Structures are given as structure tokens and as C-alpha cells.
Amino acid sequence: MIELQDIAITFNKGSALEMPALRGIDLAIPKGEFVTLIGSNGAGKSTLLNILAGELPPDRGRVVVDALDITPWPAFRRAVLIARLFQDPRTGICEQMSILENIAIAAGRRSAKRGFAFAVNDTIRRRAAERLAMLGLGLDKRLDDRVALLSGGQRQALSLIMATFAPAKVLLLDEHTAALDPGAAELVMKLTDEIVRRFAITTVMVTHSMRQALEYGSRIVMLHQGRIMLDISGPQRSAMTVEELVALFRRQERDEISDDLLLLD
């Protein structure tokens, strides 16, 4: 379970450029829930993910995962609990190393064991082939190929396998399909949904796509100007259309939100 308790952060504090990014966020996400996080540009979505991942310390508030207060933990320590995918398919992978070598590194990232050992062994090779076979992309037959030979969609699918290869309690998805063409984006989203469901990983996905927000996950949280404006789940979410979601946002927020800030597809 993730608990965000009164999370607040202000950038450029005390200067003419002072900007409150999050203004007292309270959010509880039960174990295994898949939350889509949406909102206009500058709403605080990526800032919230950065605070969860330990990349940014909040000015106030607590971050709790499975009853552990991880607020003071740096990002490298949180890697034992939290995995993250970014928008750029090249982030978090080494293009000049093989698929198997990248997976071996990911496997060791959240391992409690320390000391010298071979990163690539028969067990890692077998497990890597099994996980990659889930993708249906033939990567399980290309374990020794360099990642540089893969397409953007294949790289992001590999990143998804790497992020979930070793046990993680939380998966953070930071617009992880935004840099892909529509076909690859759809493929990666379907693979994401399958893996999250199969391994019951608590997931927070940032997206600008209203369609993705409604089609995937079980709960929508919408931010605007650093505050939670909407929190929708259950039958209300299931029956909602993209147009209704945007209209509901506008009714909640007095300011007019221009169409270019919310992607309807």
C-alpha cells in the first residue's frame, strides 16, 4: 500500500519564480491497485512521481509504502521497493549491452545480496527467456542481441520486463508510451496491463491521454495546480466517457482549461 500524507513542495522558494508544485496531497493506494494520474501541464504529476521515487524530497509530508516510512530514503535505497519507467525508451537501459545483460543488471538492482558473483548465469537466462516470452515479440529468442538493434516499442517492452523482473512493490510509469508511435504505444499499454495484473503490482501511471486513463487501471486521480481535483473509481469510472471525464474536470475547476492541455485520444 502507498500512503502520501500531506505532501507539499514549492520550487524556487523565496524568489520571484516561486511556484507551489504540490499543495498538501493526501492519497492512499491499496496494494495491487492500478491508478492513472492525469491533469493539465504543470499540474504536479511528474513531481508527485519524483517524490515517490525519492528523486525529490518534499517540503513537508510523509511517503509510506507497506507501513514503512520511506520519506528520508534516497532514490537508490527505494529501488528495492520501487521500479520506474520513463518516457524515453533509452532511459534505464544500456544500448551497447545485450538484452540478457540488461536484464541481469535489473535483477541485481533490487537484490539484497552483496559481493562478487556472475551477473549472467543459467537461472537468469532461463527466467529472462520466460518473462520475455510473455511479450510475444520474439525477444526470448534474441537474448544475446544488443539492445541498440531493437525498435522503440521493443525497448520499452524490454524496460517493462526489466522493471518487474525482480520483485517490486510499486511500479511508476511516467508517460511511458508518449514517445512511441500509436501502434507501439498500444502494444506496450496492453503488455503493461497484463504484467501489472499478473503480478498484482501497485501501479501509478502518469498519462496525458484521457482514453488511456479510462481504458487502463481501476482508478483515476486528476491533479490541477498541485491539488487533487478528482478521484474516481468503481461504477462511476466504468460508465464514464472521455468527453464526460473532461467535462467533469471543467466543472470541478473554475478556470477554463484549454483543449491543448488534455489529450482526448
N, C-alpha and C positions, 0 to 999 in steps of 0.2 A: 504494500500500500504506500502511496505517495501522499504526504501532507505538506502543503505550503501554508504557513501560518504568518499572516500579516507581512507579506513580502513587499518591501519598498526599496526603490533605488532611484537616485537622481544623478544625471550626468552633468558634468561641468558645474558642480555645486559652487555657489558664491560668485559666479561670473555672469557676464551679460548673456551668455549662452546657456545658462542653467535650464535643464529640461527634466522634469519628473518623467521617468520611463515606466515605472510601476508604482501604484499608489495604494498599497495595503491589500495585496492579493491573498485571499483565503480560498484554498482549493483542496479537496480530498478526493483522491482517485483510488478506488478499491483495487485489490490485486486482480490482475488479468484483464482490466478494462482497457479499451482502445478509445482514446479521446482524440478528436480532431480539434485543433486550435486555430481559429480563424480571426480575421479582422482586417482593417484597413492598414495601409503602410504606416509604420511608426506607432502601431497600437501597443507594442511591447511583446510580441510573440517570440521573436528570437531572443530577446533579453531574458524572458522567462526560461527558455531552454538553456541559455548560458548560465543562469543561476542554478538551475537543476544540475547541470553538468559540472559545476564548480569552476567555470571559466570567469565568472563574475561573483564577487561577494556582495550580498545585499547590504544596504544601509541599516536595515532592521528586518526582523523576522527570522523564521526557522524553516529549514528543509529537513523533513523526516522521511526516511524510507524504511519500511518494515520495523517501525519503532526505534530505529537508530537515528539520532540527531546527527546528520552529516554536514550541518551548516559550516563548521570550521574545516572540513576536509578539503584539500586541494583536488584538482581535477584528476591527477594521476591516481590518487587513492580511491576516488569514486569510480574509477574504471572497473573495479572489482564488482560493482553493483550495476553500473550504468553503461550502456552502449549507445552510440550515436551515429547516424548517417547524415551527410551533408548534401547540399545541392549539387556540388561539383563531383562527378563520378571519380575524379582523380584524387580526391581528398581521402586520406587514410589508407591508401594502397601504394605499393612501390611498383611502378610500371616495368622496371627492368628485372624484377624478380618473377619467378613462376607463380602460377595460381596456387600450387601446393605450398610454396614457401610463404606466400602472403597469408594463407590460412593458418599455417603453423605459428606465425608471429601473432596472429589474432588469438589463437588458442592459448598461447603463453601469457597474453596480456592480462587475463583475469585469473591466472593460476596463482595459488597460494604458495606453490613450491618455488624454491630459490636454489641457485647453484648451477653447475655446468651439466649439460645434457644435450643430446642431439635434438634439435627442434623438429626435424622431419624423421619420422620413423614409420614402421608399418601400421601402427594403430592410427596415427594421424592421417596417413594416406587412405586407409580404409574408411575412416569416418568422413574425411573430406569428400571422397567419391560418393558416399551415401547421401550426404547433405546436398551436394551439387546435383545429384540425380533428381532431387525434388524439383529443380528448376525446369527440367525438360529442355534445356538448351544445349545439351551435349558437352557441357564443361567438365563433367565427370570423366570424360574420355580424353581431356586435354590438360591434365594436372600439371604437366611439365612445360606447357606453353607459357611464354612471357605474357604478362597482363597487358603490355603495350599492344598486343595483337588483337585485343578484344574491342568490341564496339562500346559506345557509351552505355547502352542498355545492359549489355553483358557485364560491364564493370560495376554498374550499380547493383545488379543482381548478385555479383560476387561480394560486393561490400555488405549486402544484406546477410549473406551466409556468414561472412566474417564476424559481423556484429552479433550474431546469435549463435555462433559456433560453440563458444564457452558459455556456461550458464550466466545469464544476466537477469536481474530483477526488473530492470527498466530499460525500455528502448525509446530513444528520442529520434524523431525523424524531422529534419529541418528542411522542408520543401525538397525532399529527396528525389522528386520526379520533375522539378521545374526546368532543368537543363536538358531534358530528353525530348525527342520528337514524340508526337502523340501516341504512336504505336508502342514505342518502347516504354513510355510513361504508363500506359495502360497495363502492359505486361508486368512491370515492376510493382505496380499497385496491387495487382492480383496475387503476385508472389508474396508481397508483404502481408496481405490479409491472410493468406494460407499459413504462413510461418507463425504469425502472431497468434492465430487461433490454435494451431497445433501445439505450440509450446506455452500457451497461456501467459504471454509476456505482457506486463503492464506497459502500455504504449501511449506516447503523446506525439501526435503528428501535426506539425505546422503546415498549412497549405493556404494558398490564395484561391483555390478552386472550390467554389460552392458545391459543384457536383461531387467532387471527391469527398467533401465534408459530409455530404448526405449519404453517399453510397458506401463509405467505409467507416468502420468503427461503430460504437454504440452510443456515443455521447458527443455533443458539440458544445464547445466553450468559445464564446466570442469576446475578444478584447477590443476596447477602444479607449485611447488616451490613458492607457495604463490601468484600466479598471475592467472587471468582468461585467459585460453588459447583458449577456445571455448565457444560460446553462441549460441545455435541452437534451432530454433522453426519453426513452420509453415510447409510448404510443404517439406523443406529440411530435417527436422527431421522425418516427417511421412514416407518418402521414404527410409530412411537410414536403413541399416542392422547393426548388431553387428560388423561384420568384417569391414565394411566401417567406422563405428564410431572410432574403434581403429586405423585404417589406417589414418584417418583424424587427429587424435590426434598426431600420429607419424610425420605426415608431418608438423604440426604446431610446434612441439618441436624437436630441432636439436639433442638432446641427445637420444640415444636408450632407450626405455622403455621395460624392460623385461616382458614377459608374466605373471610372477607370481605376478606382481603389479596390474594387471587388470583382474577381473573375467569375463570371456566371457559368463557364463551361468546365 
